[in-house]
C-alpha cells in the first residue's frame, strides 16, 4: 500500500496532527454534505467519530444531495447557519445551485465558519468560496488550478498531484488535506476528515478537542471483493479462493461509487448463486482509468498494465464471461480502452442492473422499471453499455432507504430481488455453456420479417432478405456450424414461400396445407401450456385477460406486501392514463371510458382501505371485457387460435420455418391484431 502523504505536512498542515490536551465545553457542530452514493459511508464514519469521542462535544449532521434538493432556501440557510464546520464532499447540480444561491445572497452566513467544497464537478464558484478560519483558500489561485485540484479524485494518483500544486500555491495546503481525504472514499478516510476539520476550526478559536486523526493516505482503488473482505492483489485473493481448473471463471466488475453507495448485497447474492459452479473474480474499481487498469490486472494473465499495453498478444483472458454492474460507459473516460480490452477478452458481458432511486416495491409496481431521466435512465442502464457490447440488462436489486435518527442522514442500501438474481445467473450459465459448445453443436435461429401474414411480405425495408440469409449461412458454414445444403437464395425463397410464412385466420385451408407440409414444426399445445403455467401469474393474466386483469393482480400483490398507498396510487394513475389514451382511439371509446372511470374510482377506494369496492371493480371489468377492444381485453386462454390446428383431438401450434442442419430459419411470430385471435 502506498503510504505517501502530501508534502504540505512540512508547510503547514501536519503541524495539526490532531492531538490536543484538553476538552473545551463548547460544541463543534459539523455538517457533511455528500451525494447519496457516498452518504452511507460518510454516515458510518460520523458514527465512528461519535462512538470514539462521546464526551468531546462534537455534533455531526450528515445530509445527502436529495435532502438538500428537497429543502427550501430557508431550510438550507438554517442548516448552514447552525453549523460551525461545513464539508461539501460532492454536490450534484441541483444541490450545488441551491447552496450557491443561499451563500451568494447572504455571504455573511459563512463568517467564522470552516467551509470547504472538495469537488468541482458541478462548478467552481462554490469551490472558490471555500474558507478556513476566515481565510479564503483560493485567493490568487488561477481557475485552471482550482479546477484541477478539485477534480483530483478522478486521476490515478491524487496525492502527488495535490502535492505539486501545494508546492506552487501554499495557501491551499489546508484545503488540499481535506481533498486528500475525499479522494480515498472509505470510512477511515472520512472519519479522519471529520475530525481534522473539527480540530482545525477549534484550533482557530483556541479550543482543544483532544482528538487523533491520521493524514491522507493513498489506498488501492483497484480491489477484489469477497465475503466482506477486500484484497489489493490477485495473489492474496486466490490464496483464499483458489481457481478450480475444472470450472469456468466469471469476472464481476463493480464501480467504487456503487459499492460505497449501497453496499455489496447484490454481489453477495450473485456470488452465492454461482460459487458452486464457477470460479469468480469480483473486482471493484474507481470509475475511469482505474476500471480499465483493474480489468487488465485481474481479468488477463498480464502481470501489470504496462506489460499488457506493450504487447497484449503475450497474454490471455482469465475469464470465460463477465458481469458488469457499472452504469453508462464501462470505464468512463477510459471507455475506448475498455472497449478494446473487451474485444481482447472476447467473452459475453452481461449487465447486472441496480436501481438506486426506487425501492423493490416501487420497482415491482412500476410500469417502466427504471426511472426516466435520472441516474437510472434507460440510456445509462442499457443504451450506453450496449455500445460497448454489453448485453442482457437484468435488474437484480433495488434500494431500501433509511433515515438516521442521530445524524439525520438519508441513505440507502441494495436489496437483492431473488428471482431476478436467479434470472441473471441462469442467463449467464447459458452464455458460458454456449461459449464452451463446439460450433458444430450450436443451434441457431434466424428470424425474418413477415407482416402482414402471407408470402408477399418476407422482405424488410427493401432489403434482399433471402440473399442476406444465404450469405449468413455461407459464413456460418466456414466457421464450422452445421447449416444444411441450401444451394442459393433462389432455393431459399422457394422454401420460405412453401413453409416459412405466417397464415392469417381468413385462410384456414392454407394453414392446414402448411401444417401438413414436411418439415414444418407442430408444437404440442400441452407442452406449451406447461411452459406458460410457469410464468408469473401477473404476466399470465395480462396475456389472457389484458391490462385490467394486470392491474387487479398488481394491486393485490402490493396490498399483500403492505406497499405504501402512495406507491400503489402512482402505479394506478400510470395505468389509468395509459388505458385512457388507448380507449380513446378505439371505436368503443364512449362506453370504454365510462367503465374505466368506474374501475379507476373503485380501485382508488380499495387502496384507501375499502375492500368491498373490489366487487364494483369486477362488475365494471366484466362489462369492459365484453367490449372486446383489440389489445385491451387480452388474447383469451392459451394457446389461442392463431396458427393452431387440431390433429386426432389434440391441439398443436404451427411453427412455420425451415430447419437446415442446426439452423432454424423462420418468420417472426404473428402479431395478434393481424391474425385477429
C-alpha positions, 0 to 999 in steps of 0.5 A: 500500500502506498503510504505517501502523504502530501508534502504540505505536512512540512508547510503547514498542515501536519503541524495539526496532527490532531492531538490536543490536551484538553476538552473545551465545553463548547460544541463543534457542530459539523455538517457533511454534505455528500451525494447519496452514493457516498452518504452511507459511508460518510454516515458510518464514519460520523458514527465512528467519530461519535462512538470514539469521542462521546464526551468531546462535544462534537455534533455531526449532521450528515445530509445527502444531495436529495435532502438538500434538493428537497429543502427550501432556501430557508431550510438550507440557510438554517442548516448552514447557519447552525453549523460551525464546520461545513464539508461539501464532499460532492454536490450534484447540480441541483444541490450545488445551485441551491447552496450557491444561491443561499451563500451568494445572497447572504455571504455573511452566513459563512463568517467564522465558519470552516467551509470547504467544497472538495469537488468541482464537478458541478462548478467552481464558484462554490469551490472558490468560496471555500474558507478556513478560519476566515481565510479564503483558500483560493485567493490568487489561485488561477481557475485552471488550478482550482479546477484541477485540484478539485477534480483530483479524485478522478486521476490515478494518483491524487496525492502527488498531484495535490502535492505539486500544486501545494508546492506552487500555491501554499495557501491551499495546503489546508484545503488540499488535506481535506481533498486528500481525504475525499479522494480515498472514499472509505470510512477511515478516510472520512472519519479522519476528515471529520475530525481534522476539520473539527480540530482545525476550526477549534484550533482557530478559536483556541479550543482543544478537542483532544482528538487523533486523526491520521493524514491522507493516505493513498489506498488501492482503488483497484480491489477484489471483493469477497465475503466482506473482505477486500484484497489489493492483489490477485495473489492474496485473493486466490490464496483464499479462493483458489481457481478450480481448473475444472470450472469456468471463471466469471469476472464481476466488475463493480464501480467504487461509487456503487459499492460505497453507495449501497453496499455489496448485497447484490454481489453477495447474492450473485456470488452465492448463486454461482460459487458452486459452479464457477470460479469468480473474480469480483473486482471493484474499481474507481470509475475511469482509468482505474476500471480499465487498469483493474480489468487488465490486472485481474481479468488477463494473465498480464502481470501489470498494465504496462506489460499488457499495453506493450504487447497484449498478444503475450497474454490471455483472458482469465475469464470465460464471461463477465458481469458488469454492474457499472452504469453508462460507459464501462470505464468512463473516460477510459471507455475506448480502452475498455472497449478494446480490452473487451474485444481482447477478452472476447467473452459475453458481458452481461449487465447486472442492473441496480436501481438506486432511486426506487425501492423493490416495491416501487420497482415491482409496481412500476410500469417502466422499471427504471426511472426516466431521466435520472441516474437510472435512465434507460440510456445509462442502464442499457443504451450506453453499455450496449455500445460497448457490447454489453448485453442482457440488462437484468435488474437484480436489486433495488434500494431500501432507504433509511433515515438516521435518527442521530445524524439525520442522514438519508441513505440507502442500501441494495436489496437483492430481488431473488428471482431476478438474481436467479434470472441473471445467473441462469442467463449467464450459465447459458452464455458460458455453456454456449461459449464452451459448445463446439460450433458444430453443436450450436443451434441457431435461429434466424428470424425474418420479417413477415407482416402482414401474414402471407408470402408477399411480405418476407422482405424488410425495408427493401432489403434482399432478405433471402440473399442476406440469409444465404450469405449468413449461412455461407459464413456460418458454414466456414466457421464450422456450424452445421447449416444444411445444403441450401444451394442459393437464395433462389432455393431459399425463397422457394422454401420460405414461400412453401413453409416459412410464412405466417397464415392469417385466420381468413385462410384456414385451408392454407394453414392446414396445407402448411401444417401438413407440409414436411418439415414444418414444426407442430408444437404440442399445445400441452407442452406449451401450456406447461411452459406458460403455467410457469410464468408469473401469474401477473404476466399470465393474466395480462396475456389472457385477460389484458391490462385490467386483469394486470392491474387487479393482480398488481394491486393485490400483490402490493396490498399483500406486501403492505406497499405504501398507498402512495406507491400503489396510487402512482402505479394506478394513475400510470395505468389509468392514463395509459388505458385512457389514451388507448380507449380513446382511439378505439371505436368503443371509446364512449362506453370504454371510458365510462367503465374505466372511470368506474374501475379507476374510482373503485380501485382508488377506494380499495387502496384507501382501505375499502375492500368491498369496492373490489366487487364494483371493480369486477362488475365494471371489468366484466362489462369492459371485457365484453367490449372486446377492444383489440389489445385491451381485453387480452388474447383469451386462454392459451394457446389461442387460435392463431396458427393452431390446428387440431390433429386426432383431438389434440391441439398443436401450434404451427411453427412455420420455418425451415430447419437446415442442419442446426439452423432454424430459419423462420418468420417472426411470430404473428402479431395478434391484431393481424391474425385477429385471435 
